[in-house]
Amino acid sequence: MSELSRQAGLLSLADFIRFFIKTLIGIALARMLDPADLGSYRQLFLIFSTASGILLLGFPQSMLYFLPKASDETELKRIISRTMNVTNLLAVLCALGIWLARDAIAGTFNNPALSKLLPVFSIYPLFMFVTQMYSSIMLGLKQPAKSAWFSIFSISCDFVLVLGAALILKDIQYIIWAVVISAFLQWAWAWFGIQKHRLTFSLANFTGFKDQLAYTIPLGLSLLIGVLSVQLDKLMISGFFKPEEFAVFSLGAMELPLIGILINSVNSILLPNLSGRDPAGLTTLYRASVRKNAIIVFPLATVFFLFATEFMIFVYGTVYASAALYFRIYLLILPLRVATYGIVFQAMGKTRLVMIDSIIMLLLNAILNYFFIRLYGMKGAALATVVVSWLIVIVYLWQMRYSLQLKLLELFPPISLALNLVAAILPVLIIIPLSGMIDTPFLRMILGGSGYLVLYLILAYILRVIKDYDIRMLGEFLQGLIRRGNR
């Protein structure tokens, strides 16, 4: 197994653990809070993710590009030091902005309860900006194990404190305080972990900052626009509908988190290793990641589409069964996630193109969201996001071909992807009639989903979608985990 595959697997495992625990927290909160309080809780994190996306620009992602290029230890520490100084300043600005705008935000979101929750929640960015930088710095230093352990520590803090407050106190105010305390503990780990890689404050640390900004600002603006594009449907739903309706929409209007974890982990490892490579080397690495991603993306997208209603009932309860509609619509984006298209532009330093594409995506998303919500209600917001996601990928592919002069058939293995799609669809013809004979939703999901995955694996192996070295690589990775656990 290659070192890159091992690192991506380790990071994915940590993020899967994080996802599992985060899911438990989400299930508990959905079942213990009424829909209005759950809507308020989720709106707070919508506010933070939007605000942090605006202020952090592309500084976390710039660590993955600049740290591997540092000529010596001093330059490396200089990059980290100046970036952390800027990050701390942005954290203060974010906290002040949320606190000062609390009443305006509550009015915009049609949720008066937010005006009482936001003063406490405004402390959260002071800690979380630093923790967001920690993982990027460790990955830029090619130390994914430290990022993985930090991820597990972070979600463990949330599990103990947030879930504990929900179980014992059952009050949204105390739950938000628990969120802030958990963020402080994560900040402490990150702060001590970063300190040894920092220099004392000096204006000399900002040597080369202009080059970093030249890379970061276009990328940051594109990421900001990307964040707004992803969050736009939720922001508009918050403005048009009540918090309890937003709760239903927000639970369903998501891409499958498992896939996001996989793609983000792979890309976090790929970008530092793609940067500086020649086009041929970049193509080989990228093509291999696309093929491997598709083995996971296609079957999971299909099985969750089949059993979306059963999944929502099992996870959140019957009160949120209607969220399955939005979940199914969002799953239509998943086939695109066999690759992350912007990473090629980042690796080749073409962040301006990424920015332009993101602006196009945001404008299209805003226009379609407005008209689709008017026409179709809440499901219109989800439909608009899906349509724009497919359109922008077409733009990315066109630019890869004509602006970057890359051969698409070399980046995306067409025969492998087509056979994978066949292996993912054929089991549906058997599973749908068989699962329809099972009355209990939970059993239908478990038995039907398991049967589907078994059939997929058999077909994928017969069609050579899954190759012998894929199985060997998985076996080596699992053996490595067992050896680590026995130490």
VMD Tcl script that draws the C-alpha trace (Angstrom):
set ca {
  {0.00 0.00 0.00}
  {1.36 3.44 -0.93}
  {2.21 5.95 1.79}
  {-0.37 8.41 0.41}
  {-3.13 5.78 0.57}
  {-2.13 4.90 4.13}
  {-2.19 8.55 5.22}
  {-5.55 9.19 3.55}
  {-6.94 6.02 5.13}
  {-5.77 7.08 8.59}
  {-7.31 10.51 8.21}
  {-10.53 9.01 6.86}
  {-10.74 6.62 9.82}
  {-10.42 9.49 12.29}
  {-13.06 11.46 10.43}
  {-15.37 8.43 10.30}
  {-15.06 8.17 14.09}
  {-15.80 11.88 14.29}
  {-18.80 11.44 12.00}
  {-20.14 8.53 14.08}
  {-19.94 10.46 17.35}
  {-21.30 13.62 15.73}
  {-24.22 11.59 14.41}
  {-24.95 10.32 17.91}
  {-25.01 13.90 19.18}
  {-27.30 14.94 16.33}
  {-29.66 12.03 17.01}
  {-29.81 12.82 20.70}
  {-30.48 16.53 20.14}
  {-33.16 15.81 17.52}
  {-34.94 13.50 19.95}
  {-34.54 15.65 23.09}
  {-35.13 19.15 21.74}
  {-38.35 20.36 20.18}
  {-38.07 21.29 16.47}
  {-37.92 25.06 17.21}
  {-34.93 24.66 19.59}
  {-33.25 22.23 17.22}
  {-33.73 24.77 14.41}
  {-32.12 27.47 16.59}
  {-29.18 25.19 17.44}
  {-28.53 24.39 13.79}
  {-28.94 28.04 12.78}
  {-26.16 29.02 15.20}
  {-23.73 26.73 13.41}
  {-25.00 27.95 10.05}
  {-24.10 31.47 11.20}
  {-20.64 30.39 12.36}
  {-19.78 28.40 9.24}
  {-20.83 31.34 7.06}
  {-18.96 33.93 9.16}
  {-15.79 31.83 9.43}
  {-15.91 31.15 5.68}
  {-16.03 34.90 5.06}
  {-13.21 35.84 7.44}
  {-10.76 32.95 7.25}
  {-10.58 33.22 3.47}
  {-8.15 30.57 2.24}
  {-5.63 30.69 5.11}
  {-6.19 27.07 6.27}
  {-5.90 25.77 2.70}
  {-2.80 27.92 2.08}
  {-0.98 25.85 4.71}
  {-1.34 22.79 2.49}
  {0.30 24.69 -0.37}
  {3.05 26.79 1.28}
  {4.35 24.63 4.13}
  {5.57 21.80 1.85}
  {7.39 24.47 -0.20}
  {9.23 26.06 2.76}
  {12.97 26.13 2.08}
  {14.03 25.64 5.71}
  {12.74 25.41 9.29}
  {12.89 29.18 9.82}
  {10.73 29.94 6.80}
  {8.29 27.24 7.85}
  {7.91 28.78 11.32}
  {7.63 32.24 9.79}
  {4.70 31.12 7.62}
  {2.91 29.51 10.58}
  {3.57 32.48 12.90}
  {2.22 35.18 10.64}
  {-0.78 33.07 9.64}
  {-1.69 32.46 13.28}
  {-1.33 36.16 14.12}
  {-3.79 37.00 11.35}
  {-6.10 34.14 12.39}
  {-6.31 35.40 15.99}
  {-7.22 38.87 14.78}
  {-9.93 37.46 12.49}
  {-11.33 35.40 15.38}
  {-11.81 38.56 17.45}
  {-13.50 40.32 14.53}
  {-15.85 37.36 14.04}
  {-16.81 37.26 17.73}
  {-17.46 41.01 17.82}
  {-19.45 40.88 14.61}
  {-21.76 38.12 15.85}
  {-22.28 39.86 19.20}
  {-23.02 43.28 17.69}
  {-25.32 41.92 14.98}
  {-27.25 39.50 17.24}
  {-30.59 41.32 16.99}
  {-30.28 41.89 13.25}
  {-29.45 38.21 12.71}
  {-32.41 37.10 14.84}
  {-34.73 39.33 12.81}
  {-33.38 38.13 9.46}
  {-33.81 34.49 10.51}
  {-37.36 35.05 11.84}
  {-36.16 33.61 15.14}
  {-36.28 35.92 18.22}
  {-34.71 33.17 20.37}
  {-31.37 33.73 18.60}
  {-30.95 37.17 20.20}
  {-30.57 35.44 23.60}
  {-28.33 32.62 22.35}
  {-25.92 34.63 20.20}
  {-24.16 36.59 23.03}
  {-22.92 33.30 24.52}
  {-22.27 31.70 21.14}
  {-20.18 34.71 20.02}
  {-17.36 33.36 22.26}
  {-17.16 30.23 20.11}
  {-15.18 31.74 17.17}
  {-12.44 32.97 19.54}
  {-11.45 29.34 20.06}
  {-12.55 27.61 16.87}
  {-10.55 29.71 14.41}
  {-7.33 28.40 15.95}
  {-8.56 24.81 16.03}
  {-9.49 25.01 12.34}
  {-5.92 26.07 11.57}
  {-4.34 23.25 13.61}
  {-5.40 20.41 11.32}
  {-4.34 22.32 8.20}
  {-0.93 23.06 9.69}
  {-0.36 19.43 10.67}
  {-1.38 18.26 7.22}
  {0.86 20.88 5.61}
  {3.70 19.48 7.74}
  {2.71 16.00 6.46}
  {1.80 14.80 9.95}
  {-1.72 13.42 9.38}
  {-1.60 11.29 12.55}
  {-1.60 14.43 14.71}
  {-4.54 15.81 12.76}
  {-6.37 12.49 13.18}
  {-5.85 12.34 16.95}
  {-6.93 15.95 17.31}
  {-10.10 15.20 15.36}
  {-10.94 12.35 17.74}
  {-10.18 14.50 20.81}
  {-12.37 17.33 19.48}
  {-15.44 15.24 18.88}
  {-14.95 13.44 22.21}
  {-15.14 16.81 23.98}
  {-18.37 17.59 22.15}
  {-19.76 14.16 22.95}
  {-19.12 14.39 26.70}
  {-20.02 18.05 27.22}
  {-22.74 18.80 24.67}
  {-24.53 15.48 24.96}
  {-24.09 15.56 28.74}
  {-25.71 19.00 28.94}
  {-28.55 17.85 26.70}
  {-29.20 14.69 28.73}
  {-28.94 16.28 32.18}
  {-30.10 19.87 31.77}
  {-32.27 19.67 28.60}
  {-32.01 23.42 28.06}
  {-30.72 25.06 24.88}
  {-28.91 27.82 26.83}
  {-26.85 25.30 28.81}
  {-26.18 23.27 25.67}
  {-24.65 26.36 24.02}
  {-22.44 26.93 27.08}
  {-21.29 23.31 26.77}
  {-20.45 23.96 23.10}
  {-18.28 26.94 24.11}
  {-16.46 25.00 26.87}
  {-15.75 22.16 24.45}
  {-14.34 24.70 21.97}
  {-12.02 26.04 24.69}
  {-10.60 22.57 25.39}
  {-9.99 22.03 21.68}
  {-8.31 25.43 21.47}
  {-5.97 24.52 24.33}
  {-4.79 21.35 22.51}
  {-4.34 23.25 19.24}
  {-2.57 26.22 20.83}
  {0.04 24.09 22.60}
  {0.49 21.95 19.47}
  {1.17 24.96 17.26}
  {3.40 26.88 19.70}
  {6.56 24.86 19.01}
  {6.22 25.71 15.32}
  {5.98 29.47 15.94}
  {8.41 32.35 16.29}
  {8.00 35.33 18.58}
  {6.05 38.16 16.99}
  {8.11 40.21 14.58}
  {7.42 42.19 11.45}
  {10.15 40.08 9.83}
  {7.74 37.13 9.98}
  {5.65 38.86 7.33}
  {8.40 38.52 4.74}
  {6.79 36.67 1.85}
  {3.28 37.46 3.11}
  {2.48 39.23 -0.16}
  {3.02 35.98 -2.08}
  {0.86 34.11 0.41}
  {-1.92 36.68 0.03}
  {-1.65 36.49 -3.76}
  {-2.45 32.78 -3.46}
  {-4.82 33.00 -0.50}
  {-7.12 35.88 -1.45}
  {-8.37 34.49 -4.79}
  {-8.64 31.01 -3.25}
  {-10.26 32.44 -0.13}
  {-12.79 34.41 -2.13}
  {-13.61 31.31 -4.15}
  {-13.98 29.25 -0.96}
  {-16.10 32.00 0.57}
  {-18.34 32.03 -2.46}
  {-18.37 28.24 -2.36}
  {-19.45 28.30 1.31}
  {-22.16 30.83 0.52}
  {-23.30 28.70 -2.41}
  {-23.52 25.60 -0.22}
  {-25.22 27.48 2.62}
  {-27.35 29.71 0.43}
  {-30.36 27.39 0.39}
  {-30.30 27.13 4.19}
  {-29.84 30.88 4.61}
  {-32.79 31.56 2.31}
  {-34.95 28.91 3.98}
  {-34.18 30.59 7.33}
  {-35.42 33.87 5.90}
  {-38.59 32.44 4.33}
  {-39.69 29.83 6.90}
  {-39.96 29.22 10.67}
  {-37.14 27.66 12.78}
  {-39.03 24.36 13.16}
  {-39.42 24.14 9.35}
  {-35.74 24.97 8.95}
  {-34.92 22.08 11.32}
  {-36.64 19.59 9.00}
  {-35.00 21.04 5.89}
  {-31.51 21.24 7.41}
  {-31.56 17.61 8.54}
  {-32.37 16.41 5.05}
  {-30.64 19.00 2.87}
  {-27.16 17.58 3.15}
  {-24.81 15.55 1.09}
  {-23.96 12.17 2.55}
  {-21.42 13.06 5.29}
  {-19.49 9.81 4.80}
  {-18.62 10.87 1.27}
  {-17.55 14.35 2.34}
  {-15.24 12.82 4.93}
  {-13.65 10.53 2.36}
  {-13.14 13.22 -0.28}
  {-11.82 15.80 2.20}
  {-9.37 13.30 3.68}
  {-8.08 12.24 0.27}
  {-7.75 15.84 -0.90}
  {-5.98 16.93 2.29}
  {-3.31 14.35 1.54}
  {-3.29 14.90 -2.23}
  {-2.86 18.68 -2.39}
  {0.54 18.89 -0.63}
  {1.74 16.05 -2.88}
  {0.26 17.41 -6.12}
  {1.76 20.86 -5.64}
  {4.81 21.30 -7.84}
  {4.33 18.07 -9.79}
  {4.51 17.97 -13.57}
  {1.18 17.48 -15.43}
  {1.89 13.78 -16.03}
  {2.53 13.08 -12.36}
  {-0.52 15.13 -11.35}
  {-2.70 13.19 -13.81}
  {-1.59 9.80 -12.50}
  {-2.31 10.66 -8.86}
  {-5.62 12.34 -9.65}
  {-6.87 9.49 -11.86}
  {-6.09 6.93 -9.16}
  {-7.99 8.92 -6.53}
  {-11.04 9.27 -8.84}
  {-11.23 5.53 -9.45}
  {-10.92 4.67 -5.76}
  {-13.41 7.35 -4.67}
  {-16.00 6.01 -7.14}
  {-15.88 2.55 -5.53}
  {-17.27 4.12 -2.37}
  {-19.35 6.99 -3.77}
  {-21.55 5.13 -6.28}
  {-22.87 2.31 -4.06}
  {-23.37 4.50 -0.99}
  {-25.27 7.11 -3.01}
  {-27.55 4.39 -4.38}
  {-28.26 2.56 -1.14}
  {-29.04 5.76 0.78}
  {-31.32 6.95 -2.02}
  {-33.25 3.68 -1.81}
  {-33.69 3.83 1.96}
  {-33.71 7.58 2.62}
  {-37.05 7.59 4.47}
  {-36.10 4.61 6.64}
  {-32.75 6.27 7.39}
  {-34.34 9.55 8.50}
  {-36.87 7.77 10.72}
  {-34.16 5.62 12.30}
  {-31.79 8.52 12.93}
  {-34.10 11.40 13.87}
  {-37.54 9.88 14.52}
  {-40.83 9.89 12.65}
  {-41.32 13.64 13.22}
  {-38.51 14.24 10.70}
  {-39.52 11.59 8.13}
  {-40.36 14.34 5.62}
  {-36.67 15.34 5.59}
  {-36.07 12.29 3.34}
  {-37.34 14.27 0.33}
  {-34.56 16.86 0.66}
  {-32.01 14.15 1.43}
  {-32.85 12.31 -1.81}
  {-32.58 15.50 -3.85}
  {-29.14 16.25 -2.39}
  {-27.96 12.71 -3.15}
  {-28.21 13.63 -6.85}
  {-25.03 15.69 -6.35}
  {-23.08 12.66 -5.11}
  {-21.93 11.21 -8.47}
  {-19.95 14.44 -8.94}
  {-17.99 13.74 -5.75}
  {-15.75 11.10 -7.26}
  {-13.41 14.06 -7.69}
  {-12.78 17.53 -6.32}
  {-12.22 19.66 -9.36}
  {-10.79 22.79 -7.77}
  {-7.85 20.87 -6.29}
  {-6.21 20.64 -9.73}
  {-6.34 24.44 -10.09}
  {-4.99 24.88 -6.54}
  {-2.11 22.47 -7.16}
  {-1.15 24.37 -10.32}
  {-1.49 27.75 -8.56}
  {-4.49 28.80 -10.71}
  {-6.63 30.03 -7.81}
  {-7.99 32.95 -9.86}
  {-9.91 30.53 -12.08}
  {-11.38 28.85 -8.99}
  {-12.53 32.26 -7.76}
  {-14.22 33.11 -11.07}
  {-16.01 29.75 -11.15}
  {-17.21 30.22 -7.59}
  {-18.64 33.65 -8.41}
  {-20.56 32.13 -11.31}
  {-21.82 29.36 -9.03}
  {-22.98 31.81 -6.35}
  {-24.86 34.04 -8.78}
  {-26.58 31.10 -10.45}
  {-27.44 29.59 -7.07}
  {-28.93 32.84 -5.75}
  {-31.10 33.33 -8.82}
  {-32.31 29.72 -9.00}
  {-32.91 29.50 -5.25}
  {-35.13 32.57 -5.26}
  {-37.29 31.42 -8.17}
  {-37.35 27.74 -7.22}
  {-38.39 28.50 -3.61}
  {-41.20 30.66 -4.98}
  {-42.30 27.87 -7.32}
  {-41.71 24.70 -5.28}
  {-41.33 25.77 -1.64}
  {-38.50 24.28 0.44}
  {-37.70 21.52 -2.04}
  {-37.01 24.23 -4.62}
  {-33.93 25.31 -2.65}
  {-32.51 21.78 -2.77}
  {-33.28 21.44 -6.49}
  {-31.53 24.73 -7.24}
  {-28.37 23.59 -5.45}
  {-28.29 20.32 -7.41}
  {-28.77 22.03 -10.80}
  {-26.02 24.58 -10.10}
  {-23.62 21.88 -8.84}
  {-23.89 19.97 -12.12}
  {-23.54 23.12 -14.22}
  {-20.40 24.31 -12.43}
  {-18.71 20.92 -12.86}
  {-19.23 21.26 -16.61}
  {-17.45 24.61 -16.41}
  {-14.58 23.07 -14.40}
  {-14.14 20.26 -16.93}
  {-14.11 22.70 -19.82}
  {-11.41 24.77 -18.11}
  {-9.32 21.71 -17.28}
  {-9.39 20.79 -20.95}
  {-8.80 24.19 -22.54}
  {-7.22 26.43 -19.87}
  {-4.99 23.89 -18.12}
  {-4.44 21.78 -21.27}
  {-5.18 18.54 -19.40}
  {-6.66 15.47 -21.08}
  {-9.95 14.62 -19.37}
  {-9.90 10.97 -20.41}
  {-6.61 10.62 -18.58}
  {-7.93 12.33 -15.44}
  {-11.21 10.39 -15.37}
  {-11.07 6.67 -16.29}
  {-14.28 6.37 -18.38}
  {-14.48 2.58 -18.68}
  {-13.88 2.03 -14.96}
  {-16.49 4.67 -14.01}
  {-19.07 3.25 -16.46}
  {-18.61 -0.31 -15.16}
  {-18.83 0.97 -11.61}
  {-22.13 2.68 -12.41}
  {-23.48 -0.57 -13.89}
  {-22.43 -2.48 -10.75}
  {-24.18 0.14 -8.60}
  {-27.48 0.14 -10.53}
  {-28.09 -3.54 -11.33}
  {-28.63 -4.69 -7.69}
  {-31.47 -2.15 -7.41}
  {-33.59 -4.32 -9.74}
  {-33.42 -7.14 -7.20}
  {-33.44 -5.18 -3.93}
  {-36.51 -2.99 -4.57}
  {-39.06 -5.84 -4.90}
  {-37.46 -7.89 -2.10}
  {-37.24 -5.02 0.39}
  {-40.86 -4.08 -0.38}
  {-41.89 -7.32 1.29}
  {-40.51 -6.14 4.66}
  {-42.95 -4.01 6.67}
  {-40.67 -2.74 9.48}
  {-38.70 0.33 8.29}
  {-35.58 -0.50 10.34}
  {-35.40 -4.10 9.12}
  {-36.11 -2.99 5.56}
  {-33.17 -0.59 5.73}
  {-30.74 -3.03 7.36}
  {-31.60 -6.15 5.34}
  {-32.18 -4.31 2.07}
  {-29.05 -2.18 2.45}
  {-26.87 -5.15 3.40}
  {-28.23 -7.21 0.51}
  {-27.55 -4.38 -1.91}
  {-23.94 -3.91 -0.77}
  {-23.22 -7.64 -1.01}
  {-24.58 -7.74 -4.57}
  {-22.62 -4.62 -5.49}
  {-19.33 -6.03 -4.19}
  {-19.84 -9.25 -6.13}
  {-20.67 -7.44 -9.37}
  {-17.88 -4.89 -8.89}
  {-15.33 -7.69 -8.48}
  {-16.65 -9.62 -11.48}
  {-16.54 -6.47 -13.65}
  {-13.01 -5.71 -12.35}
  {-14.13 -2.42 -10.84}
  {-12.63 -3.62 -7.56}
  {-9.19 -5.01 -8.33}
  {-7.03 -7.45 -6.39}
  {-4.66 -4.72 -5.27}
  {-7.60 -2.73 -3.87}
  {-8.38 -5.69 -1.62}
  {-4.71 -6.08 -0.68}
  {-4.47 -2.36 0.10}
  {-7.52 -2.55 2.37}
  {-6.11 -5.62 4.10}
  {-2.74 -3.94 4.66}
  {-4.44 -0.85 6.07}
  {-6.54 -2.89 8.49}
  {-3.48 -4.90 9.56}
  {-1.64 -1.65 10.20}
  {-4.48 -0.43 12.40}
  {-4.43 -3.70 14.36}
  {-0.68 -3.41 14.87}
  {-1.07 0.16 16.10}
  {-3.77 -0.95 18.51}
  {-1.58 -3.71 19.94}
  {1.32 -1.40 20.70}
}
mol new
graphics top color blue
foreach p $ca { graphics top sphere $p radius 0.5 }
foreach p [lrange $ca 0 end-1] q [lrange $ca 1 end] { graphics top cylinder $p $q radius 0.2 }
display resetview
